[in-house]
Amino acid sequence: MEAIRQVYEKLPEVITVPAEMRDRRVEVILLPLDEEPDVAALAAELGMKPEEIADPHALRFAGCLPDFPLRAPQGEYEIRQELELE
C-alpha cells in the first residue's frame, strides 16, 4: 500500500499530486485538525450527558463496523474427564 500523509499548517489553494499517484484511483480525505468536537452537541444528539463522553474523537468510528451475521448453532460439546495428575 502506498500512502502519503501530509499535514499542512496552512492549506494551499492547489495541492500538488506526486507523479506516481496521477491517473490512479485514489481517495482524498480533507480533515481539519484544528477543530475540536462540540461535546455538548454530541451528547445531546446521542441522548447522553457530556461528562459521559470520555473521548469525543473516538465517536467518529462509532457504527463503522457492520453487524456480524448470525452464526448457525454449533451443537453440544462433549464433556471430557478431568485430567488427573499422579
N, CA, C and O of each residue as an XYZ file, in Angstrom:
344
protein
N       0.849     -1.171      0.000
C       0.000      0.000      0.000
C       0.894      1.233      0.000
O       1.809      1.359      0.814
N       0.621      2.103     -0.894
C       1.380      3.349     -0.985
C       0.505      4.464     -0.447
O      -0.459      4.873     -1.095
N       0.831      4.948      0.715
C       0.033      6.019      1.306
C       0.914      7.232      1.545
O       2.064      7.113      1.967
N       0.364      8.379      1.274
C       1.064      9.635      1.531
C       0.206     10.428      2.501
O      -0.963     10.704      2.230
N       0.787     10.786      3.621
C       0.071     11.602      4.599
C       0.874     12.873      4.797
O       2.055     12.827      5.142
N       0.239     13.987      4.581
C       0.924     15.262      4.730
C       0.010     16.221      5.477
O      -1.152     16.407      5.116
N       0.551     16.818      6.515
C      -0.200     17.795      7.300
C       0.254     19.192      6.870
O       1.444     19.503      6.897
N      -0.703     20.022      6.476
C      -0.422     21.400      6.102
C      -0.794     22.300      7.265
O      -1.892     22.176      7.808
N       0.078     23.186      7.654
C      -0.252     24.179      8.673
C      -1.219     25.208      8.105
O      -2.096     25.701      8.813
N      -1.059     25.529      6.836
C      -1.980     26.424      6.125
C      -2.213     25.798      4.766
O      -1.304     25.746      3.937
N      -3.423     25.323      4.533
C      -3.749     24.597      3.303
C      -3.628     25.508      2.087
O      -4.254     26.567      2.043
N      -2.818     25.101      1.085
C      -2.719     25.918     -0.121
C      -3.990     25.780     -0.962
O      -4.801     24.879     -0.746
N      -4.142     26.685     -1.913
C      -5.325     26.656     -2.767
C      -5.298     25.454     -3.705
O      -6.343     24.899     -4.043
N      -4.104     25.059     -4.121
C      -3.935     23.908     -5.017
C      -2.945     22.946     -4.371
O      -1.898     23.358     -3.871
N      -3.285     21.670     -4.388
C      -2.399     20.652     -3.810
C      -1.698     19.920     -4.941
O      -2.348     19.454     -5.877
N      -0.372     19.813     -4.862
C       0.415     19.124     -5.871
C       0.323     17.620     -5.641
O       0.529     17.143     -4.525
N       0.017     16.884     -6.688
C      -0.086     15.431     -6.606
C       1.199     14.840     -7.177
O       1.611     15.214     -8.275
N       1.843     13.914     -6.443
C       3.060     13.288     -6.972
C       2.790     12.573     -8.292
O       1.691     12.065     -8.514
N       3.785     12.534     -9.159
C       3.630     11.955    -10.496
C       3.193     10.489    -10.436
O       2.399     10.044    -11.264
N       3.707      9.745     -9.464
C       3.362      8.313     -9.386
C       1.926      8.067     -8.929
O       1.427      6.947     -9.045
N       1.252      9.102     -8.408
C      -0.128      8.956     -7.955
C      -1.141      9.485     -8.971
O      -2.344      9.300     -8.787
N      -0.681     10.132    -10.028
C      -1.591     10.686    -11.031
C      -2.196      9.571    -11.876
O      -1.588      8.516    -12.059
N      -3.375      9.813    -12.378
C      -4.091      8.865    -13.246
C      -4.329      7.525    -12.567
O      -4.375      6.488    -13.228
N      -4.477      7.548    -11.259
C      -4.772      6.330    -10.497
C      -6.026      6.562     -9.679
O      -6.435      7.699     -9.445
N      -6.618      5.482     -9.255
C      -7.795      5.574     -8.384
C      -7.287      5.809     -6.964
O      -6.594      4.959     -6.404
N      -7.626      6.954     -6.381
C      -7.154      7.312     -5.046
C      -8.314      7.858     -4.218
O      -9.378      8.185     -4.745
N      -8.085      7.946     -2.932
C      -9.047      8.556     -2.024
C      -8.376      9.764     -1.389
O      -7.268      9.664     -0.864
N      -9.045     10.890     -1.440
C      -8.528     12.119     -0.848
C      -9.433     12.471      0.328
O     -10.648     12.588      0.173
N      -8.833     12.637      1.502
C      -9.590     12.978      2.703
C      -9.066     14.303      3.226
O      -7.868     14.442      3.475
N      -9.940     15.267      3.392
C      -9.581     16.548      3.994
C     -10.235     16.590      5.365
O     -11.460     16.630      5.481
N      -9.416     16.582      6.388
C      -9.902     16.545      7.763
C      -9.273     17.695      8.527
O      -8.063     17.686      8.751
N     -10.056     18.683      8.933
C      -9.473     19.797      9.681
C      -8.973     19.325     11.048
O      -9.715     18.705     11.809
N      -7.730     19.619     11.342
C      -7.109     19.164     12.588
C      -7.238     20.172     13.716
O      -6.963     19.845     14.871
N      -7.652     21.393     13.402
C      -7.729     22.415     14.440
C      -9.141     22.584     14.995
O      -9.393     23.507     15.770
N     -10.056     21.711     14.611
C     -11.432     21.782     15.074
C     -11.645     20.814     16.229
O     -11.366     19.622     16.101
N     -12.126     21.310     17.331
C     -12.453     20.449     18.467
C     -13.921     20.069     18.385
O     -14.762     20.920     18.096
N     -14.243     18.808     18.634
C     -15.660     18.430     18.580
C     -16.458     19.090     19.697
O     -15.964     19.257     20.812
N     -17.684     19.459     19.391
C     -18.577     20.070     20.364
C     -19.194     18.950     21.201
O     -20.146     18.299     20.773
N     -18.645     18.734     22.391
C     -19.062     17.620     23.241
C     -20.520     17.765     23.663
O     -21.238     16.767     23.733
N     -20.967     18.973     23.941
C     -22.358     19.191     24.360
C     -23.321     18.820     23.240
O     -24.353     18.197     23.489
N     -22.990     19.198     22.005
C     -23.856     18.868     20.870
C     -23.868     17.366     20.618
O     -24.916     16.788     20.329
N     -22.691     16.730     20.729
C     -22.623     15.276     20.567
C     -23.460     14.566     21.618
O     -24.195     13.629     21.308
N     -23.347     15.010     22.845
C     -24.085     14.390     23.944
C     -25.594     14.544     23.727
O     -26.352     13.599     23.948
N     -26.024     15.719     23.301
C     -27.451     15.942     23.057
C     -27.951     15.053     21.917
O     -29.054     14.510     21.977
N     -27.127     14.913     20.885
C     -27.511     14.082     19.742
C     -27.621     12.612     20.125
O     -28.485     11.896     19.619
N     -26.743     12.162     21.019
C     -26.730     10.757     21.433
C     -27.605     10.480     22.643
O     -27.759      9.326     23.044
N     -28.178     11.519     23.226
C     -29.007     11.331     24.413
C     -28.190     10.989     25.641
O     -28.634     10.219     26.493
N     -26.999     11.554     25.737
C     -26.091     11.294     26.857
C     -25.802     12.600     27.584
O     -26.186     13.679     27.134
N     -25.122     12.481     28.710
C     -24.624     13.652     29.415
C     -23.207     13.927     28.909
O     -22.478     12.983     28.604
N     -22.803     15.191     28.813
C     -21.456     15.498     28.315
C     -20.339     14.823     29.106
O     -19.314     14.458     28.530
N     -20.519     14.652     30.416
C     -19.460     14.029     31.215
C     -19.349     12.523     30.965
O     -18.370     11.898     31.373
N     -20.358     11.934     30.292
C     -20.310     10.509     29.971
C     -19.458     10.221     28.738
O     -19.109      9.068     28.484
N     -19.123     11.243     27.980
C     -18.306     11.067     26.777
C     -16.851     11.277     27.157
O     -16.405     12.408     27.351
N     -16.115     10.174     27.263
C     -14.715     10.253     27.678
C     -13.814     10.701     26.528
O     -12.896     11.494     26.736
N     -14.065     10.205     25.326
C     -13.216     10.524     24.186
C     -14.098     10.879     22.985
O     -14.535      9.981     22.265
N     -14.368     12.162     22.754
C     -15.240     12.537     21.646
C     -14.651     12.203     20.278
O     -15.400     12.029     19.316
N     -13.323     12.110     20.172
C     -12.690     11.764     18.899
C     -12.994     10.320     18.514
O     -13.085     10.002     17.329
N     -13.151      9.454     19.497
C     -13.438      8.047     19.222
C     -14.828      7.861     18.636
O     -15.087      6.849     17.986
N     -15.725      8.813     18.851
C     -17.084      8.694     18.336
C     -17.143      8.788     16.815
O     -18.166      8.452     16.219
N     -16.054      9.244     16.172
C     -16.035      9.259     14.707
C     -16.150      7.843     14.154
O     -16.627      7.643     13.037
N     -15.711      6.865     14.940
C     -15.699      5.489     14.475
C     -16.933      4.708     14.912
O     -17.081      3.543     14.541
N     -17.802      5.307     15.672
C     -18.987      4.606     16.166
C     -19.861      4.189     14.994
O     -20.204      5.001     14.135
N     -20.211      2.923     14.974
C     -21.071      2.395     13.927
C     -20.370      2.073     12.636
O     -21.035      1.762     11.648
N     -19.053      2.134     12.598
C     -18.360      1.861     11.346
C     -18.224      0.367     11.078
O     -17.996     -0.029      9.935
N     -18.359     -0.472     12.104
C     -18.336     -1.918     11.886
C     -19.741     -2.394     11.560
O     -20.697     -2.029     12.243
N     -19.870     -3.208     10.520
C     -21.200     -3.723     10.219
C     -21.608     -4.758     11.263
O     -20.767     -5.298     11.982
N     -22.889     -5.021     11.334
C     -23.349     -6.079     12.223
C     -22.863     -7.406     11.671
O     -22.939     -7.656     10.468
N     -22.369     -8.246     12.552
C     -21.897     -9.542     12.120
C     -23.084    -10.464     11.872
O     -24.083    -10.373     12.586
N     -23.004    -11.348     10.882
C     -24.127    -12.245     10.616
C     -24.304    -13.241     11.759
O     -23.352    -13.579     12.463
N     -25.530    -13.697     11.926
C     -25.797    -14.681     12.964
C     -25.159    -16.010     12.591
O     -25.176    -16.426     11.433
N     -24.597    -16.667     13.598
C     -23.986    -17.974     13.373
C     -25.023    -19.065     13.568
O     -25.940    -18.937     14.379
N     -24.863    -20.119     12.823
C     -25.734    -21.281     12.997
C     -25.372    -21.950     14.326
O     -24.249    -21.790     14.803
N     -26.291    -22.689     14.924
C     -25.965    -23.395     16.176
C     -24.747    -24.300     15.986
O     -24.607    -24.966     14.961
N     -23.880    -24.313     16.979
C     -22.637    -25.060     16.878
C     -22.731    -26.471     17.465
O     -21.766    -27.233     17.404
N     -23.872    -26.814     18.023
C     -24.028    -28.149     18.586
C     -23.521    -28.204     20.017
O     -23.020    -27.213     20.548
N     -23.654    -29.348     20.625
C     -23.214    -29.545     22.004
C     -21.785    -30.082     22.012
O     -21.427    -30.949     21.215
N     -20.992    -29.559     22.912
C     -19.635    -30.048     23.051
C     -19.630    -31.267     23.967
O     -20.446    -31.391     24.880
N     -18.691    -32.152     23.695
C     -18.591    -33.347     24.535
C     -18.062    -32.975     25.916
O     -17.299    -32.019     26.060
N     -18.467    -33.725     26.916
C     -17.983    -33.498     28.269
C     -16.772    -34.395     28.466
O     -16.857    -35.616     28.333
N     -15.668    -33.783     28.779
C     -14.428    -34.540     28.941
C     -14.131    -34.778     30.414
O     -14.570    -34.029     31.287
N     -13.386    -35.824     30.664
C     -12.989    -36.123     32.026
C     -11.863    -35.193     32.441
O     -11.075    -34.740     31.612
N     -11.800    -34.915     33.730
C     -10.734    -34.061     34.245
C      -9.390    -34.776     34.113
O      -9.315    -36.000     34.217
N      -8.357    -34.017     33.887
C      -7.012    -34.551     33.814
C      -6.522    -34.830     35.231
O      -6.537    -33.940     36.082
N      -6.098    -36.036     35.481
C      -5.632    -36.407     36.802
C      -4.113    -36.527     36.786
O      -3.549    -37.321     36.033
N      -3.476    -35.746     37.609
C      -2.013    -35.795     37.728
C      -1.645    -36.726     38.849
O      -2.239    -36.669     39.926
N      -0.678    -37.582     38.619
C      -0.285    -38.542     39.656
C       0.858    -38.016     40.481
O       1.318    -38.694     41.400
